[in-house]
Amino acid sequence: MADYRKILHQYWGYSDFRTLQHEIIESVAAGKDTLGLLPTGGGKSVIFQVFSLSKEGMCLVITPLIALMKDQVENLNRRGIKALAIHSGMTSMELKIAIDNASWGDYKFLYVSPERLASERFIERLRNMKLNLITVDEAHCISQWGYDFRPSYLRIADMRPLFPEVPILALTATATPEVARDIQDKLKFKSPNLLSMSFARPNLTYMVREKEDKAGYLVKTIMKAKGSGIVYVRNRRATREIKELLVKNGISADYYHAGLNAELRNRKQDEWKSGKTRVIVATNAFGMGIDKPDVRFVIHIDPPDSLEAYFQEAGRAGRDGKRAVAVLLYNQSDKLKLKKHLSVTFPEIEYIKRVYQSLCNFLQVAEGFGKGQIYDFPMGTFAETYKLALGMVFHSLKILQRQGYIEFTEEVDTPSRVYFTVDRDDLYRFQVANESLDNFIKLILRSYTGLFTGYVVIDESLLATRAQTTTEVIIEYLKRLRKHKIIDYVPRKKTPYILFTKERIAENRLSFSKENYDLRKKDFLTRVESIIHYASNTTKCRSQLLLEYFGEKDSERCGTCDVCQSRNQLDLSKFEFDQLAEKIKGLLKDPMPYDKLLFSLDESNPKMREVLRWLIDHGKVIFRIDNMLEWKHHTHDS
């Protein structure tokens, strides 16, 4: 049997696996389809990477996160492991070479974005590859009830007959029990097989603070706190504003959002990871693939739209196992904002149809055409041209994607690439005949390897520094070599992509199923209600609430969240508090006046009155309009 620990140590330098990693590898090694449910930071990628390295053949990894895909390919290549990626934004020549390399080049990992599975040519080539594992990352995307459903994921099951002996490993960080069942069903698991670790994070204290002046509270809290942290905000403008507020108060801070170029994002990320910057103020674009273990606090100024998103973002604190805190700032206006967000997330059907029509016109796709075509899509220019709200355009595209009309890939920053299209002999003859380009060709060959077997990412500014010239001159040289058909040069591009999964149809033929619109809208409202309940709850342990949401019904109180702390002030054990609360609940089987209840309390236990006061203060026992007291029953009862 393969020594997985040896592989782990050889390539990653770890002496042992984290919780559940080894069990999942052994499950897959036994040929079982497996759903691995590991919270953020649980080390999902190491699982399929170690397993695949232990066997002959290649691992196919399906993931929608292009930035993460490129990041993992780079990391593997740095470790001397051959990996490549196929995704939107590659030229047809790049795709051809990548697929050829995957077929014949002893690669261990092939990362693909899900829309590739719609290409018959790709599936045909895949048929001839020797796979040892099919990994489905972000597996919640296959479920209608997952929080980021993508129809292209449904095609994964169609590949199964091509590789009947190859197990499927599905991985996700957040799935409710319903979503976990749905994932296994949609991927046609031979038999149910869920391996999950508890979502409990004993070292992480969850807090909710109800504050009108959130900015003031934030500054005071961070000034008192130790270590580095993340502050999450809802929009890009707020990242800069909050960062400036923190800096003005002497706090080392920077901001981060998806609209910044890759170079800037990487620099900000690195400065924060190394400790040069203490606090990063970011939208939800920040965090993917970032493994900084010593984050001491995560503060949300705005509540996200779901507990899945909150749990994932809050979970970036304290991955080193030491004490950390996750704070959600909340006030009554947040409730209104969250509910208002429904109209942006689910625009009216007529609006979505208008976006579709405008999109087709903008990209010059005629009716009956477009299927399988990929287009660059400058979303800001599009929204401006057709006088559409950017947020509503984004969500309309998501709904069109769910309905299967298009695939929409959010902004991808694709660096410049170069590939030598001639062999070494022809290149030498060209260099002899074109002396003015000889030194430049030597510079490229000295700076990069692998230029004759595939596209290599290059940095024009780095070449300019080495050649002691300007970036503009380097670009000119690259264009000249492309003109001479010596290289293929693909300049850097930063844009979202649209892939038409069906030909353009007339507006009156567009339809949206109940599952993809009405039920999803209802589901979104349920998620919003869950985050509102979490934020406004004052009676149930925050950790218990979160764990219950993810299907863990019998968890213990954490003892450290704000709700538990307020109970702790009564100086009662959990058992004593629950006993007294149960007695009061029994007395209030029928509503009764306050005086009568006081009279009925056990006078021999002075703590009874304190527990009653606590229950009233926290809305567990309420005064009715007729001044009678009653026990408040609701679906989230503790």
C-alpha positions, 0 to 999 in steps of 0.5 A: 500500500502506498505510503501517503505520509511519505509523499506528504513529507516529500512534497509538502514537508508535513510529517502528518495529515490533518483531521480526516485527510488520511481517512478520505484518501483511504476511502478513495484508494478503496475505489469508493466515491467520496464526499469530503466535507471539510471547513475552510482551511481544512486542507482539501487540495492536499487530499487529492494531490497526495492520492494521485501522486501515489498512483499511476495516471492523472487526476482530473480536477474540476473547479470554477475558481480560475484564480485558485486553479492557476494558483494551484498549478503554479504551486504544484509546478514549483514543487516539481509536479507536472500540472496544467489548467484549461479554462475560459480565456485561453486561445484555441492554440493554447487549448490545443497544446494544453490538451496535447500535453495532457494526453502525451506529457506525463502530467499528474494534474489537469485542472478544468473549468466546468464549462469545458465539459460541454465541449465534445472535442475535449471529452473525446480527447479526455476519453484517451487519458489515463485518469486515476481520480476525478475531483470535483472541487466546490462540489456544492455548485452541483446542487440546486440548493447549494449557494452557487449552483452552476448547471455545467456541474451537472455534466460531470455525471455524464463522464462517468461511463467513460471512466467506470472504474475511476472514483469521484472525490467531491469536496466542499467547505460548506454544505447543509445536510440537504446539499450533501445528499444532493451532491451525492445524488447528482454525481451518481455515487455508487453508494452514499459515502460522506466523510465530514469533520465537525464544524466546531471551532473551539478556539474561535469565539463568535460575537455579535455587537449591535452598534449604530456607530460601527466605524467608531466601534471598529477603530476602538476594537482594533486598537485594543486587539492584538495580532493581524485581522480581516475586516469584511465590507459589502462593497469596493468603495467601503474597502478604501473608506474604512482602510483610510479611517484605520490609517488615520487612527494609526492602524496599519491597514490596506484594502483589497477587492476584485477590481484591482489588478493581479499585481496589486492584489498579490502585493497587498496580499503578500504584505498582509501575510508577511505582517507588514500590513496588520489589517486588510479591509476587503470584500468577499473576493478576499480569502480564496486560497489564502492560508494565513494561520495566525489571523486573530480577528475577523470583523464583518461590518456588514452581514453577508447574505448567508450563514454559509458565507459568514461561516467560511469568512469568519473561519479564516481566523485562528487556523493555527488553533490559538484563540481568535475572535469573529465579530459581526457588527449588526443593527436594525438597518442591516435587516432592511438592507439584507431584504432590499438586496433581494431585488438586486439579487433577483431582478424582475424577469423582464429585466433579465430578458432585457440584459440577455437581449442587450448582451447578444447585441453588445457581443454581436451574436445573431439569433440562431448563432453563438453556441459554444463561442467564448467572448471577452466581456467588459461588464462595466462598459456593457452596463454603461452602454445600455444604462443598466445597474452593474449589480443587477447585470451581474445577478441577471447573468447568474440567473441566465447561467442557472437557466443554462443559456450562458456560462459567465466567468467573473473577472479573470486576470490572465497574464501574458504568455509566449510559446515558440511555434518553431523548433530549435533548428528553425529558430537558430536559422532565424537568429542568424538571418535576423541579427537585430532580434538575436539578443532579444531571443536569447534574453527570453530563452535565458529567462524562461524554460519550457517555451517549446512545449507549451505557453509560458507566463512572462512578465514584460516589465521583468524582461525590460529591467533585464534588458535595461529598456522600457516595457513598451520596447519589449512589447514591440519586440514580442509583436515583431517575433509574432509577426515573423511567426516565430512565437505566439504572444498572447498579451495580458488581459483582464476581463470576464468571459461569456460562453454561450451554451445555447444559440441565441434565441428570441426574447419571447422564447426565454423562459425561467423555471420555477426551480431556477427563479421562484424557488431560488428566490424563496431559498435566498430569503430563507438564507437571509432570515437565517443570518438575521436570526443569527445576528439578532439572537440573544438566547442561544450559543452562537456556535450551537446555532451555526453548527445546527445550521450545518446539521450538528444537532447535539453540540455543546455550548461554547462558553465563550461567545457573547450569549454564553458570556452573558449567561456565565455572569449568573455564576451558574453551570450550564446544567444548573441554568438549564434546570432552572430555565426548564422549571420556569418554562414548565410554570409558564405552560399557560401564560400568567401574571408576573406577580403570580410567577414570582410567587410560584418560584422556588424561594429556596433558590435565589438564582431562580429570579436571576434566571427569570430576569435573564430570560426576560432581558433576552426575549425568551420570556415576554410580556404580552399586551395584556401584561401576562408573561409567556414563554416565547416558542419559535422554530429556533428554540434553544 
